[in-house]
């Protein structure tokens, strides 16, 4: 998504929010703060690290574009 602010074009970064089983934020120091320029890049990255996130106590993730929730929470556990 591209937004115009004060005559400038800014691209919104894609990020993941990590949550525990109760929906509270979870910090994973080695994986926090990852930003992606495209949704597909963010989703591919998650496909590579979801097991590490689950091992660190993350139960669900939400995809964000800037401040906008795109989808989630999405469970990291098999149904």
CORQUIKA-V510856 format. One line per field, one symbol per residue. ss: DSSP state (H for helix, E for strand, - for the rest). psi: psi as a letter, one per 20 degrees, with the letter a starting at -180 (. if undefined). Layout:
BEGIN
ss=???
psi=???
END
This chain:
BEGIN
ss=-EEEE--EEEE--EEEEEE-----E----------E--HHHHHHHHHHHHHHHHH----EEEEEE--EEEEEEEE----
psi=ppqppliqppppqprqppqahijqqppngiiqjpqqiqghgghgghhhjhhggghjjphqqppqocippgrrqpqjqq.
END
